[in-house]
């Protein structure tokens, strides 16, 4: 914070450049740490736009989840269709923002990234370890895909053969625990607001809105939707889609400088057409192609 007075200028605290340059984690495992990031971010509009889109995308996704799972408005919970529509609406927006963030991040790496000013810092380290990052994300996507779809196939088959008791069902205990702490008594967790003897329940009974805790457990609304094995599977199916989308975008952005199949990719820019069977085939490997494929 700075204040000017006639011929003197008074400043308090640190500026962002000093904080970033000095931020080096102990042990030296991140090399030069955040040195050079201030100039990198301030000199690149694509980097700034990418960071802003990513932050807004995560925020919008969180809004979608919490408007649906833990609604803060008293009357939204009376209409399940409205809740589902609001969730889908905000999650779609979050998806577009996320794709835009990676697209502008890839453009930053093509046009604005300077290896000299980012030597051995966290950005350079990330590029050096891109194969490990991509392979881990690929493993997570495969794990989610095989397990989620495998469970759906198994459950559908046993139900189709008239033996629903043979389904493999998992209770979402962590989600149930969160709802229980907020007052949902159905799951018998006996913790915080779902416990009649806890200090939070006693304090909650003294606030100005009478019957608010009873409304959470009423069968006349969907204030806190009861979550079960179906929700567990659906959320993992959504996670599969998000992780595969992220895998495509991350690979497109991190490989924009070059890959094993095309080491000189950076010379071709953000988008370039397929040039046939040369180099082992270059169709759909530009960063722009990753953007549209995601």
C-alpha positions, 0 to 999 in steps of 0.5 A: 500500500502506498501513499503520496504526499507532496514530494514524499512517497510512503509505502507499507508492506511488500510488493508481489515481485519481492514475495514471489522471488523470495518464495523458495520452499526449503530443501530446494526441491522446487529449484528457483521456486517462484522467481521470475513468475511476476514478470511472466504473469504481468507481461502476458495477457494470455497467462493472466486470462488463463489464470482468471478463467481457471479461478472463475471456473473452479468457483462456478463449479463449487457454486453448482455443487453447493446450490444443489447439495447444500442449498442456502435458499429456503425455497429452492429445495422445494423444486428438484427440477430447478435444483438440477437445472441450476446445477447443470447450468453452472457446471456447463459454464464451469466447463467452458471456463476451464477449457478457455483457461487451458486454451489461453495457457497453451497460447501463453506457452507458444507465444509468451513463455521465456525459458531464460526468465523462468530458468529452474523455477516452478514453471520450468520444473512443471514442463520438465516433468510433463510426462509424469504429470500426463501419465498420472492423469491418464492413470486416474482417468483409466482407473475411474473409467474401468471401475465406474463403467464396470460397476454400472455394467455389473449392476445393470446385468444383475438387475436385468436377470432379476437379482438386484440383491447382487448389485455392488453398492457403495455408500458415499460416507464422506458426503453423508458425514458432511450432511450429518454435521449440518443436521441430517439425522437419517444417517445415524452419525450422531455428530454436531447438528445431528446430535441432540446433545452437542453444543452446536445443536443447543446453540442452533436451537436459540437462533431466530428462525424456528424449526429450521433444523426440523425442515432439514429432516422433513420429508416434504422438501429436498433441502438436503437431498438424501445421498446413496449409492446412485449418487456415488456412481454418478459423481464418479462418472462426472469425475471421469468426464472431467478428468478425461477432459483435463487430460486432453487439455493438459497434454495439449498445453504441456506438449505445445513446445514439442513432443517426441513425435514432433520435437519442433512443434513450437515453430508451428504455433498454436494451431496447424493443419495435418501434414499427412503421414510424415513424422508418424502422423501429425493429425490432431496434435496441435494445442488447438486440436486438443482444445476442440477435442476436449 
